[in-house]
Amino acid sequence: MTDTTGILLQLAPSSGTPIYRQVMEQLQRMVASGQLAAGDSLPSVRCLARRLEVNPMTISKAYSLLESQGLVERQRGKGMRIARNFTRPETLAARLALLRPTLAEAARQSEQLGISAEHALQLFDQQLRKST
């Protein structure tokens, strides 16, 4: 079991994607990549809200929706954890599906900024190389 109290989420308030959705998608991707595993505890609603400087109801909504999807489960008196019976998506197609919303948002922003697909792809390639 991993200590997830230091879980690192990055919010983009001006992205147009609701904060609760950003939290959900990042946690989904962390599970898909293996950064979070079945049984790992998540930070409490208050702790994560304080760290991200958002309303606790925002985190509560994200956790509740993830619970309804079966990704997380409540531990009586201990908060939330990644569901023990949850298996991370093994196929490339399943992991790519989790990336699709972020890429769609980036494509939308590129279009709004008048950036060509060629330039956007160059920037994406640079970002990928920088993060490896």
N, CA, C and O atoms as CSV, one atom per row, in Angstrom:
chain,resi,resn,atom,element,x,y,z
A,1,MET,N,N,0.846,-1.171,0.000
A,1,MET,CA,C,0.000,0.000,0.000
A,1,MET,C,C,0.896,1.240,0.000
A,1,MET,O,O,1.882,1.308,0.734
A,2,THR,N,N,0.541,2.205,-0.824
A,2,THR,CA,C,1.329,3.417,-0.996
A,2,THR,C,C,0.812,4.531,-0.101
A,2,THR,O,O,-0.394,4.648,0.118
A,3,ASP,N,N,1.731,5.357,0.423
A,3,ASP,CA,C,1.327,6.547,1.166
A,3,ASP,C,C,0.940,7.607,0.157
A,3,ASP,O,O,1.789,8.114,-0.576
A,4,THR,N,N,-0.344,7.945,0.115
A,4,THR,CA,C,-0.825,8.899,-0.876
A,4,THR,C,C,-1.132,10.255,-0.271
A,4,THR,O,O,-1.781,11.082,-0.912
A,5,THR,N,N,-0.676,10.501,0.961
A,5,THR,CA,C,-0.956,11.804,1.558
A,5,THR,C,C,-0.298,12.918,0.769
A,5,THR,O,O,-0.776,14.052,0.792
A,6,GLY,N,N,0.781,12.623,0.075
A,6,GLY,CA,C,1.475,13.618,-0.728
A,6,GLY,C,C,1.080,13.583,-2.191
A,6,GLY,O,O,1.825,14.064,-3.044
A,7,ILE,N,N,-0.078,13.022,-2.492
A,7,ILE,CA,C,-0.558,12.907,-3.867
A,7,ILE,C,C,-0.492,14.269,-4.558
A,7,ILE,O,O,-0.920,15.280,-4.001
A,8,LEU,N,N,0.040,14.283,-5.763
A,8,LEU,CA,C,0.255,15.539,-6.482
A,8,LEU,C,C,-0.746,15.688,-7.608
A,8,LEU,O,O,-0.675,14.987,-8.617
A,9,LEU,N,N,-1.680,16.609,-7.424
A,9,LEU,CA,C,-2.646,16.945,-8.460
A,9,LEU,C,C,-2.395,18.386,-8.872
A,9,LEU,O,O,-2.036,19.224,-8.044
A,10,GLN,N,N,-2.583,18.668,-10.140
A,10,GLN,CA,C,-2.387,20.025,-10.635
A,10,GLN,C,C,-3.676,20.497,-11.276
A,10,GLN,O,O,-4.200,19.864,-12.193
A,11,LEU,N,N,-4.181,21.619,-10.781
A,11,LEU,CA,C,-5.424,22.166,-11.290
A,11,LEU,C,C,-5.168,23.318,-12.239
A,11,LEU,O,O,-4.200,24.066,-12.099
A,12,ALA,N,N,-6.055,23.440,-13.202
A,12,ALA,CA,C,-6.013,24.545,-14.156
A,12,ALA,C,C,-7.371,25.241,-14.095
A,12,ALA,O,O,-8.265,24.921,-14.879
A,13,PRO,N,N,-7.536,26.194,-13.165
A,13,PRO,CA,C,-8.837,26.844,-12.978
A,13,PRO,C,C,-9.395,27.509,-14.230
A,13,PRO,O,O,-10.613,27.620,-14.373
A,14,SER,N,N,-8.543,27.948,-15.124
A,14,SER,CA,C,-9.022,28.649,-16.318
A,14,SER,C,C,-9.229,27.711,-17.510
A,14,SER,O,O,-9.474,28.181,-18.622
A,15,SER,N,N,-9.137,26.419,-17.301
A,15,SER,CA,C,-9.209,25.475,-18.424
A,15,SER,C,C,-10.603,25.295,-18.997
A,15,SER,O,O,-10.741,24.841,-20.133
A,16,GLY,N,N,-11.631,25.636,-18.249
A,16,GLY,CA,C,-12.982,25.385,-18.729
A,16,GLY,C,C,-13.519,24.041,-18.247
A,16,GLY,O,O,-14.722,23.789,-18.320
A,17,THR,N,N,-12.634,23.184,-17.758
A,17,THR,CA,C,-13.048,21.905,-17.185
A,17,THR,C,C,-13.277,22.116,-15.696
A,17,THR,O,O,-12.399,22.634,-15.006
A,18,PRO,N,N,-14.455,21.718,-15.185
A,18,PRO,CA,C,-14.712,21.914,-13.757
A,18,PRO,C,C,-13.632,21.269,-12.889
A,18,PRO,O,O,-13.071,20.232,-13.243
A,19,ILE,N,N,-13.353,21.893,-11.757
A,19,ILE,CA,C,-12.292,21.411,-10.861
A,19,ILE,C,C,-12.556,19.976,-10.423
A,19,ILE,O,O,-11.631,19.163,-10.409
A,20,TYR,N,N,-13.805,19.641,-10.063
A,20,TYR,CA,C,-14.081,18.277,-9.614
A,20,TYR,C,C,-13.745,17.279,-10.717
A,20,TYR,O,O,-13.267,16.182,-10.432
A,21,ARG,N,N,-13.991,17.652,-11.983
A,21,ARG,CA,C,-13.714,16.780,-13.112
A,21,ARG,C,C,-12.199,16.626,-13.291
A,21,ARG,O,O,-11.722,15.534,-13.600
A,22,GLN,N,N,-11.440,17.714,-13.097
A,22,GLN,CA,C,-9.985,17.636,-13.193
A,22,GLN,C,C,-9.437,16.676,-12.140
A,22,GLN,O,O,-8.549,15.874,-12.427
A,23,VAL,N,N,-9.968,16.761,-10.922
A,23,VAL,CA,C,-9.528,15.859,-9.847
A,23,VAL,C,C,-9.839,14.415,-10.228
A,23,VAL,O,O,-8.987,13.536,-10.106
A,24,MET,N,N,-11.054,14.181,-10.685
A,24,MET,CA,C,-11.451,12.820,-11.076
A,24,MET,C,C,-10.543,12.257,-12.167
A,24,MET,O,O,-10.041,11.138,-12.056
A,25,GLU,N,N,-10.340,13.042,-13.216
A,25,GLU,CA,C,-9.553,12.556,-14.352
A,25,GLU,C,C,-8.108,12.286,-13.955
A,25,GLU,O,O,-7.508,11.316,-14.420
A,26,GLN,N,N,-7.543,13.134,-13.099
A,26,GLN,CA,C,-6.163,12.907,-12.682
A,26,GLN,C,C,-6.045,11.650,-11.817
A,26,GLN,O,O,-5.089,10.888,-11.959
A,27,LEU,N,N,-7.003,11.433,-10.931
A,27,LEU,CA,C,-6.973,10.214,-10.120
A,27,LEU,C,C,-7.168,8.984,-10.994
A,27,LEU,O,O,-6.517,7.963,-10.776
A,28,GLN,N,N,-8.055,9.068,-11.978
A,28,GLN,CA,C,-8.250,7.944,-12.907
A,28,GLN,C,C,-6.954,7.626,-13.640
A,28,GLN,O,O,-6.589,6.461,-13.797
A,29,ARG,N,N,-6.265,8.669,-14.087
A,29,ARG,CA,C,-5.004,8.448,-14.813
A,29,ARG,C,C,-3.935,7.876,-13.884
A,29,ARG,O,O,-3.135,7.040,-14.305
A,30,MET,N,N,-3.914,8.315,-12.636
A,30,MET,CA,C,-2.917,7.797,-11.690
A,30,MET,C,C,-3.148,6.322,-11.403
A,30,MET,O,O,-2.192,5.570,-11.214
A,31,VAL,N,N,-4.399,5.905,-11.367
A,31,VAL,CA,C,-4.703,4.482,-11.190
A,31,VAL,C,C,-4.312,3.721,-12.453
A,31,VAL,O,O,-3.703,2.654,-12.375
A,32,ALA,N,N,-4.661,4.266,-13.613
A,32,ALA,CA,C,-4.354,3.599,-14.881
A,32,ALA,C,C,-2.863,3.413,-15.081
A,32,ALA,O,O,-2.427,2.416,-15.656
A,33,SER,N,N,-2.075,4.377,-14.603
A,33,SER,CA,C,-0.622,4.297,-14.792
A,33,SER,C,C,0.071,3.458,-13.723
A,33,SER,O,O,1.254,3.140,-13.846
A,34,GLY,N,N,-0.670,3.101,-12.670
A,34,GLY,CA,C,-0.066,2.321,-11.592
A,34,GLY,C,C,0.499,3.171,-10.470
A,34,GLY,O,O,1.039,2.629,-9.506
A,35,GLN,N,N,0.389,4.492,-10.567
A,35,GLN,CA,C,0.857,5.356,-9.478
A,35,GLN,C,C,0.024,5.153,-8.219
A,35,GLN,O,O,0.522,5.310,-7.104
A,36,LEU,N,N,-1.241,4.806,-8.403
A,36,LEU,CA,C,-2.129,4.435,-7.301
A,36,LEU,C,C,-2.613,3.016,-7.568
A,36,LEU,O,O,-2.952,2.667,-8.698
A,37,ALA,N,N,-2.641,2.205,-6.520
A,37,ALA,CA,C,-3.038,0.806,-6.679
A,37,ALA,C,C,-4.234,0.484,-5.794
A,37,ALA,O,O,-4.565,1.236,-4.877
A,38,ALA,N,N,-4.865,-0.625,-6.077
A,38,ALA,CA,C,-5.994,-1.075,-5.269
A,38,ALA,C,C,-5.595,-1.102,-3.802
A,38,ALA,O,O,-4.548,-1.637,-3.439
A,39,GLY,N,N,-6.448,-0.515,-2.961
A,39,GLY,CA,C,-6.198,-0.483,-1.526
A,39,GLY,C,C,-5.496,0.765,-1.033
A,39,GLY,O,O,-5.483,1.024,0.170
A,40,ASP,N,N,-4.906,1.552,-1.936
A,40,ASP,CA,C,-4.241,2.788,-1.510
A,40,ASP,C,C,-5.260,3.779,-0.976
A,40,ASP,O,O,-6.309,3.990,-1.584
A,41,SER,N,N,-4.951,4.384,0.159
A,41,SER,CA,C,-5.830,5.395,0.744
A,41,SER,C,C,-5.636,6.726,0.046
A,41,SER,O,O,-4.533,7.061,-0.386
A,42,LEU,N,N,-6.718,7.478,-0.060
A,42,LEU,CA,C,-6.666,8.820,-0.635
A,42,LEU,C,C,-6.664,9.841,0.499
A,42,LEU,O,O,-7.148,9.554,1.594
A,43,PRO,N,N,-6.127,11.019,0.245
A,43,PRO,CA,C,-6.176,12.063,1.271
A,43,PRO,C,C,-7.629,12.384,1.619
A,43,PRO,O,O,-8.518,12.250,0.778
A,44,SER,N,N,-7.863,12.804,2.847
A,44,SER,CA,C,-9.218,13.166,3.240
A,44,SER,C,C,-9.710,14.324,2.385
A,44,SER,O,O,-8.916,15.044,1.778
A,45,VAL,N,N,-11.014,14.493,2.343
A,45,VAL,CA,C,-11.624,15.583,1.590
A,45,VAL,C,C,-11.049,16.916,2.058
A,45,VAL,O,O,-10.630,17.737,1.242
A,46,ARG,N,N,-11.030,17.127,3.360
A,46,ARG,CA,C,-10.532,18.403,3.902
A,46,ARG,C,C,-9.062,18.634,3.582
A,46,ARG,O,O,-8.660,19.733,3.203
A,47,CYS,N,N,-8.271,17.584,3.739
A,47,CYS,CA,C,-6.826,17.703,3.487
A,47,CYS,C,C,-6.565,18.059,2.022
A,47,CYS,O,O,-5.794,18.972,1.729
A,48,LEU,N,N,-7.204,17.341,1.113
A,48,LEU,CA,C,-6.978,17.593,-0.312
A,48,LEU,C,C,-7.526,18.956,-0.717
A,48,LEU,O,O,-6.904,19.666,-1.508
A,49,ALA,N,N,-8.684,19.324,-0.181
A,49,ALA,CA,C,-9.267,20.637,-0.493
A,49,ALA,C,C,-8.347,21.756,-0.015
A,49,ALA,O,O,-8.142,22.744,-0.719
A,50,ARG,N,N,-7.804,21.597,1.169
A,50,ARG,CA,C,-6.884,22.611,1.712
A,50,ARG,C,C,-5.631,22.712,0.845
A,50,ARG,O,O,-5.179,23.810,0.524
A,51,ARG,N,N,-5.077,21.565,0.471
A,51,ARG,CA,C,-3.858,21.551,-0.340
A,51,ARG,C,C,-4.084,22.171,-1.716
A,51,ARG,O,O,-3.221,22.882,-2.231
A,52,LEU,N,N,-5.253,21.898,-2.313
A,52,LEU,CA,C,-5.551,22.417,-3.654
A,52,LEU,C,C,-6.208,23.794,-3.618
A,52,LEU,O,O,-6.437,24.421,-4.653
A,53,GLU,N,N,-6.504,24.248,-2.401
A,53,GLU,CA,C,-7.150,25.543,-2.202
A,53,GLU,C,C,-8.481,25.629,-2.936
A,53,GLU,O,O,-8.745,26.576,-3.677
A,54,VAL,N,N,-9.321,24.606,-2.708
A,54,VAL,CA,C,-10.661,24.562,-3.285
A,54,VAL,C,C,-11.665,24.249,-2.184
A,54,VAL,O,O,-11.285,23.854,-1.081
A,55,ASN,N,N,-12.929,24.425,-2.482
A,55,ASN,CA,C,-13.997,24.127,-1.542
A,55,ASN,C,C,-14.039,22.620,-1.294
A,55,ASN,O,O,-13.955,21.844,-2.246
A,56,PRO,N,N,-14.167,22.189,-0.039
A,56,PRO,CA,C,-14.247,20.749,0.237
A,56,PRO,C,C,-15.379,20.042,-0.518
A,56,PRO,O,O,-15.268,18.853,-0.818
A,57,MET,N,N,-16.458,20.753,-0.827
A,57,MET,CA,C,-17.550,20.140,-1.577
A,57,MET,C,C,-17.098,19.716,-2.978
A,57,MET,O,O,-17.636,18.766,-3.547
A,58,THR,N,N,-16.114,20.420,-3.524
A,58,THR,CA,C,-15.572,20.069,-4.840
A,58,THR,C,C,-14.904,18.700,-4.781
A,58,THR,O,O,-15.125,17.859,-5.652
A,59,ILE,N,N,-14.093,18.479,-3.759
A,59,ILE,CA,C,-13.401,17.197,-3.598
A,59,ILE,C,C,-14.411,16.109,-3.264
A,59,ILE,O,O,-14.318,14.991,-3.770
A,60,SER,N,N,-15.373,16.437,-2.413
A,60,SER,CA,C,-16.407,15.478,-2.047
A,60,SER,C,C,-17.176,15.011,-3.285
A,60,SER,O,O,-17.480,13.826,-3.421
A,61,LYS,N,N,-17.484,15.932,-4.171
A,61,LYS,CA,C,-18.200,15.576,-5.408
A,61,LYS,C,C,-17.349,14.647,-6.272
A,61,LYS,O,O,-17.852,13.659,-6.807
A,62,ALA,N,N,-16.066,14.963,-6.408
A,62,ALA,CA,C,-15.172,14.116,-7.206
A,62,ALA,C,C,-15.090,12.714,-6.613
A,62,ALA,O,O,-15.199,11.723,-7.335
A,63,TYR,N,N,-14.898,12.630,-5.303
A,63,TYR,CA,C,-14.810,11.326,-4.642
A,63,TYR,C,C,-16.115,10.547,-4.794
A,63,TYR,O,O,-16.088,9.345,-5.056
A,64,SER,N,N,-17.252,11.216,-4.633
A,64,SER,CA,C,-18.546,10.539,-4.739
A,64,SER,C,C,-18.762,9.979,-6.141
A,64,SER,O,O,-19.246,8.858,-6.298
A,65,LEU,N,N,-18.406,10.756,-7.153
A,65,LEU,CA,C,-18.559,10.274,-8.532
A,65,LEU,C,C,-17.609,9.111,-8.818
A,65,LEU,O,O,-17.977,8.162,-9.511
A,66,LEU,N,N,-16.393,9.183,-8.288
A,66,LEU,CA,C,-15.451,8.069,-8.467
A,66,LEU,C,C,-15.961,6.819,-7.741
A,66,LEU,O,O,-15.768,5.696,-8.205
A,67,GLU,N,N,-16.611,7.035,-6.603
A,67,GLU,CA,C,-17.186,5.906,-5.878
A,67,GLU,C,C,-18.317,5.269,-6.691
A,67,GLU,O,O,-18.429,4.044,-6.748
A,68,SER,N,N,-19.146,6.096,-7.313
A,68,SER,CA,C,-20.252,5.555,-8.112
A,68,SER,C,C,-19.732,4.805,-9.346
A,68,SER,O,O,-20.422,3.937,-9.880
A,69,GLN,N,N,-18.528,5.136,-9.793
A,69,GLN,CA,C,-17.909,4.433,-10.920
A,69,GLN,C,C,-17.206,3.148,-10.481
A,69,GLN,O,O,-16.803,2.335,-11.313
A,70,GLY,N,N,-17.065,2.976,-9.164
A,70,GLY,CA,C,-16.396,1.789,-8.647
A,70,GLY,C,C,-14.890,1.926,-8.540
A,70,GLY,O,O,-14.200,0.945,-8.263
A,71,LEU,N,N,-14.368,3.123,-8.753
A,71,LEU,CA,C,-12.915,3.316,-8.679
A,71,LEU,C,C,-12.437,3.435,-7.236
A,71,LEU,O,O,-11.356,2.954,-6.897
A,72,VAL,N,N,-13.240,4.076,-6.386
A,72,VAL,CA,C,-12.868,4.226,-4.979
A,72,VAL,C,C,-13.976,3.670,-4.097
A,72,VAL,O,O,-15.116,3.504,-4.530
A,73,GLU,N,N,-13.615,3.386,-2.848
A,73,GLU,CA,C,-14.585,2.899,-1.875
A,73,GLU,C,C,-14.334,3.552,-0.532
A,73,GLU,O,O,-13.211,3.933,-0.203
A,74,ARG,N,N,-15.405,3.672,0.236
A,74,ARG,CA,C,-15.305,4.273,1.570
A,74,ARG,C,C,-14.787,3.249,2.567
A,74,ARG,O,O,-15.159,2.076,2.539
A,75,GLN,N,N,-13.919,3.728,3.447
A,75,GLN,CA,C,-13.477,2.922,4.577
A,75,GLN,C,C,-14.104,3.559,5.810
A,75,GLN,O,O,-13.842,4.728,6.095
A,76,ARG,N,N,-14.898,2.841,6.523
A,76,ARG,CA,C,-15.548,3.422,7.701
A,76,ARG,C,C,-14.526,4.072,8.630
A,76,ARG,O,O,-13.593,3.426,9.107
A,77,GLY,N,N,-14.727,5.358,8.872
A,77,GLY,CA,C,-13.867,6.100,9.787
A,77,GLY,C,C,-12.477,6.423,9.261
A,77,GLY,O,O,-11.673,7.024,9.973
A,78,LYS,N,N,-12.182,6.032,8.019
A,78,LYS,CA,C,-10.830,6.239,7.498
A,78,LYS,C,C,-10.792,6.988,6.173
A,78,LYS,O,O,-9.705,7.284,5.676
A,79,GLY,N,N,-11.928,7.301,5.592
A,79,GLY,CA,C,-11.925,8.016,4.319
A,79,GLY,C,C,-12.057,7.089,3.131
A,79,GLY,O,O,-12.688,6.034,3.201
A,80,MET,N,N,-11.447,7.507,2.044
A,80,MET,CA,C,-11.584,6.787,0.774
A,80,MET,C,C,-10.283,6.073,0.405
A,80,MET,O,O,-9.191,6.477,0.803
A,81,ARG,N,N,-10.438,5.022,-0.353
A,81,ARG,CA,C,-9.281,4.303,-0.898
A,81,ARG,C,C,-9.636,3.794,-2.284
A,81,ARG,O,O,-10.808,3.698,-2.649
A,82,ILE,N,N,-8.603,3.472,-3.047
A,82,ILE,CA,C,-8.820,2.859,-4.356
A,82,ILE,C,C,-9.463,1.496,-4.100
A,82,ILE,O,O,-8.978,0.718,-3.279
A,83,ALA,N,N,-10.540,1.217,-4.797
A,83,ALA,CA,C,-11.304,-0.012,-4.565
A,83,ALA,C,C,-10.404,-1.236,-4.670
A,83,ALA,O,O,-9.594,-1.359,-5.589
A,84,ARG,N,N,-10.565,-2.125,-3.718
A,84,ARG,CA,C,-9.723,-3.336,-3.682
A,84,ARG,C,C,-9.969,-4.241,-4.883
A,84,ARG,O,O,-9.067,-4.953,-5.324
A,85,ASN,N,N,-11.191,-4.214,-5.410
A,85,ASN,CA,C,-11.491,-5.089,-6.554
A,85,ASN,C,C,-11.285,-4.387,-7.895
A,85,ASN,O,O,-11.610,-4.933,-8.949
A,86,PHE,N,N,-10.739,-3.170,-7.842
A,86,PHE,CA,C,-10.517,-2.434,-9.081
A,86,PHE,C,C,-9.217,-2.892,-9.718
A,86,PHE,O,O,-8.191,-2.994,-9.046
A,87,THR,N,N,-9.260,-3.163,-10.996
A,87,THR,CA,C,-8.041,-3.512,-11.723
A,87,THR,C,C,-7.752,-2.402,-12.715
A,87,THR,O,O,-8.645,-1.907,-13.403
A,88,ARG,N,N,-6.518,-2.032,-12.769
A,88,ARG,CA,C,-6.153,-0.927,-13.657
A,88,ARG,C,C,-6.253,-1.361,-15.110
A,88,ARG,O,O,-6.026,-2.525,-15.438
A,89,PRO,N,N,-6.598,-0.411,-15.981
A,89,PRO,CA,C,-6.713,-0.747,-17.398
A,89,PRO,C,C,-5.354,-1.150,-17.957
A,89,PRO,O,O,-4.395,-0.380,-17.910
A,90,GLU,N,N,-5.287,-2.348,-18.479
A,90,GLU,CA,C,-4.015,-2.865,-18.983
A,90,GLU,C,C,-3.784,-2.516,-20.447
A,90,GLU,O,O,-2.640,-2.377,-20.879
A,91,THR,N,N,-4.860,-2.375,-21.210
A,91,THR,CA,C,-4.683,-2.172,-22.641
A,91,THR,C,C,-4.323,-0.724,-22.949
A,91,THR,O,O,-4.708,0.202,-22.236
A,92,LEU,N,N,-3.594,-0.567,-24.001
A,92,LEU,CA,C,-3.239,0.771,-24.456
A,92,LEU,C,C,-4.497,1.562,-24.803
A,92,LEU,O,O,-4.588,2.753,-24.507
A,93,ALA,N,N,-5.459,0.902,-25.425
A,93,ALA,CA,C,-6.701,1.580,-25.813
A,93,ALA,C,C,-7.425,2.144,-24.586
A,93,ALA,O,O,-7.961,3.251,-24.647
A,94,ALA,N,N,-7.448,1.417,-23.498
A,94,ALA,CA,C,-8.128,1.872,-22.286
A,94,ALA,C,C,-7.395,3.070,-21.673
A,94,ALA,O,O,-8.031,4.008,-21.192
A,95,ARG,N,N,-6.083,3.039,-21.692
A,95,ARG,CA,C,-5.312,4.171,-21.146
A,95,ARG,C,C,-5.423,5.391,-22.058
A,95,ARG,O,O,-5.500,6.522,-21.579
A,96,LEU,N,N,-5.433,5.162,-23.369
A,96,LEU,CA,C,-5.607,6.272,-24.311
A,96,LEU,C,C,-6.972,6.934,-24.135
A,96,LEU,O,O,-7.099,8.149,-24.292
A,97,ALA,N,N,-7.980,6.147,-23.814
A,97,ALA,CA,C,-9.320,6.708,-23.583
A,97,ALA,C,C,-9.302,7.686,-22.419
A,97,ALA,O,O,-10.064,8.652,-22.414
A,98,LEU,N,N,-8.448,7.451,-21.438
A,98,LEU,CA,C,-8.334,8.375,-20.304
A,98,LEU,C,C,-7.597,9.657,-20.687
A,98,LEU,O,O,-7.789,10.698,-20.058
A,99,LEU,N,N,-6.769,9.583,-21.700
A,99,LEU,CA,C,-6.019,10.750,-22.161
A,99,LEU,C,C,-6.849,11.623,-23.098
A,99,LEU,O,O,-6.612,12.825,-23.211
A,100,ARG,N,N,-7.817,11.011,-23.765
A,100,ARG,CA,C,-8.614,11.702,-24.784
A,100,ARG,C,C,-9.239,13.018,-24.306
A,100,ARG,O,O,-9.145,14.001,-25.042
A,101,PRO,N,N,-9.873,13.108,-23.120
A,101,PRO,CA,C,-10.474,14.389,-22.712
A,101,PRO,C,C,-9.456,15.522,-22.591
A,101,PRO,O,O,-9.757,16.666,-22.932
A,102,THR,N,N,-8.277,15.214,-22.114
A,102,THR,CA,C,-7.239,16.236,-21.970
A,102,THR,C,C,-6.768,16.717,-23.340
A,102,THR,O,O,-6.564,17.912,-23.556
A,103,LEU,N,N,-6.601,15.779,-24.251
A,103,LEU,CA,C,-6.176,16.151,-25.605
A,103,LEU,C,C,-7.260,16.941,-26.324
A,103,LEU,O,O,-6.961,17.870,-27.074
A,104,ALA,N,N,-8.523,16.573,-26.096
A,104,ALA,CA,C,-9.624,17.315,-26.714
A,104,ALA,C,C,-9.640,18.756,-26.213
A,104,ALA,O,O,-9.873,19.684,-26.988
A,105,GLU,N,N,-9.393,18.941,-24.924
A,105,GLU,CA,C,-9.344,20.295,-24.358
A,105,GLU,C,C,-8.163,21.070,-24.934
A,105,GLU,O,O,-8.298,22.251,-25.254
A,106,ALA,N,N,-7.013,20.423,-25.068
A,106,ALA,CA,C,-5.840,21.090,-25.645
A,106,ALA,C,C,-6.101,21.470,-27.101
A,106,ALA,O,O,-5.701,22.548,-27.541
A,107,ALA,N,N,-6.762,20.600,-27.841
A,107,ALA,CA,C,-7.089,20.901,-29.241
A,107,ALA,C,C,-8.042,22.089,-29.323
A,107,ALA,O,O,-7.884,22.958,-30.180
A,108,ARG,N,N,-9.023,22.125,-28.438
A,108,ARG,CA,C,-9.975,23.234,-28.416
A,108,ARG,C,C,-9.263,24.551,-28.114
A,108,ARG,O,O,-9.523,25.566,-28.761
A,109,GLN,N,N,-8.377,24.531,-27.147
A,109,GLN,CA,C,-7.638,25.743,-26.794
A,109,GLN,C,C,-6.707,26.170,-27.924
A,109,GLN,O,O,-6.566,27.363,-28.191
A,110,SER,N,N,-6.073,25.213,-28.587
A,110,SER,CA,C,-5.200,25.540,-29.717
A,110,SER,C,C,-5.988,26.242,-30.807
A,110,SER,O,O,-5.531,27.235,-31.374
A,111,GLU,N,N,-7.162,25.727,-31.098
A,111,GLU,CA,C,-8.010,26.332,-32.125
A,111,GLU,C,C,-8.417,27.749,-31.716
A,111,GLU,O,O,-8.378,28.667,-32.535
A,112,GLN,N,N,-8.805,27.926,-30.463
A,112,GLN,CA,C,-9.204,29.248,-29.974
A,112,GLN,C,C,-8.058,30.253,-30.066
A,112,GLN,O,O,-8.276,31.439,-30.313
A,113,LEU,N,N,-6.842,29.763,-29.866
A,113,LEU,CA,C,-5.669,30.630,-29.923
A,113,LEU,C,C,-5.144,30.824,-31.340
A,113,LEU,O,O,-4.203,31.588,-31.555
A,114,GLY,N,N,-5.743,30.141,-32.298
A,114,GLY,CA,C,-5.297,30.258,-33.675
A,114,GLY,C,C,-3.965,29.570,-33.935
A,114,GLY,O,O,-3.205,29.982,-34.810
A,115,ILE,N,N,-3.690,28.531,-33.179
A,115,ILE,CA,C,-2.437,27.781,-33.337
A,115,ILE,C,C,-2.683,26.612,-34.284
A,115,ILE,O,O,-3.633,25.849,-34.115
A,116,SER,N,N,-1.820,26.487,-35.275
A,116,SER,CA,C,-1.989,25.405,-36.250
A,116,SER,C,C,-1.743,24.049,-35.586
A,116,SER,O,O,-1.070,23.947,-34.560
A,117,ALA,N,N,-2.307,23.019,-36.203
A,117,ALA,CA,C,-2.110,21.665,-35.699
A,117,ALA,C,C,-0.626,21.317,-35.674
A,117,ALA,O,O,-0.149,20.662,-34.748
A,118,GLU,N,N,0.096,21.759,-36.693
A,118,GLU,CA,C,1.539,21.475,-36.766
A,118,GLU,C,C,2.271,22.063,-35.558
A,118,GLU,O,O,3.080,21.384,-34.926
A,119,HIS,N,N,1.986,23.326,-35.242
A,119,HIS,CA,C,2.649,23.965,-34.108
A,119,HIS,C,C,2.224,23.344,-32.778
A,119,HIS,O,O,3.044,23.184,-31.874
A,120,ALA,N,N,0.963,23.001,-32.662
A,120,ALA,CA,C,0.476,22.367,-31.440
A,120,ALA,C,C,1.144,21.006,-31.237
A,120,ALA,O,O,1.530,20.659,-30.121
A,121,LEU,N,N,1.277,20.239,-32.321
A,121,LEU,CA,C,1.933,18.943,-32.221
A,121,LEU,C,C,3.413,19.079,-31.861
A,121,LEU,O,O,3.950,18.268,-31.106
A,122,GLN,N,N,4.068,20.104,-32.402
A,122,GLN,CA,C,5.469,20.354,-32.042
A,122,GLN,C,C,5.584,20.644,-30.552
A,122,GLN,O,O,6.471,20.121,-29.878
A,123,LEU,N,N,4.692,21.472,-30.044
A,123,LEU,CA,C,4.713,21.807,-28.624
A,123,LEU,C,C,4.436,20.567,-27.776
A,123,LEU,O,O,5.093,20.353,-26.757
A,124,PHE,N,N,3.475,19.759,-28.188
A,124,PHE,CA,C,3.171,18.534,-27.457
A,124,PHE,C,C,4.375,17.604,-27.441
A,124,PHE,O,O,4.692,17.011,-26.410
A,125,ASP,N,N,5.036,17.477,-28.564
A,125,ASP,CA,C,6.236,16.646,-28.646
A,125,ASP,C,C,7.321,17.161,-27.705
A,125,ASP,O,O,7.980,16.375,-27.025
A,126,GLN,N,N,7.505,18.469,-27.667
A,126,GLN,CA,C,8.496,19.061,-26.754
A,126,GLN,C,C,8.147,18.760,-25.297
A,126,GLN,O,O,9.022,18.426,-24.498
A,127,GLN,N,N,6.866,18.881,-24.960
A,127,GLN,CA,C,6.432,18.606,-23.586
A,127,GLN,C,C,6.660,17.146,-23.210
A,127,GLN,O,O,7.084,16.842,-22.096
A,128,LEU,N,N,6.376,16.252,-24.145
A,128,LEU,CA,C,6.600,14.827,-23.867
A,128,LEU,C,C,8.078,14.545,-23.629
A,128,LEU,O,O,8.432,13.796,-22.718
A,129,ARG,N,N,8.924,15.132,-24.427
A,129,ARG,CA,C,10.366,14.916,-24.272
A,129,ARG,C,C,10.886,15.512,-22.966
A,129,ARG,O,O,11.791,14.961,-22.339
A,130,LYS,N,N,10.305,16.647,-22.563
A,130,LYS,CA,C,10.720,17.305,-21.333
A,130,LYS,C,C,10.344,16.496,-20.093
A,130,LYS,O,O,11.058,16.519,-19.091
A,131,SER,N,N,9.226,15.785,-20.163
A,131,SER,CA,C,8.744,15.066,-18.982
A,131,SER,C,C,9.341,13.664,-18.849
A,131,SER,O,O,9.084,12.978,-17.860
A,132,THR,N,N,10.131,13.233,-19.831
A,132,THR,CA,C,10.752,11.902,-19.715
A,132,THR,C,C,12.202,11.995,-19.341
A,132,THR,O,O,12.870,10.970,-19.202
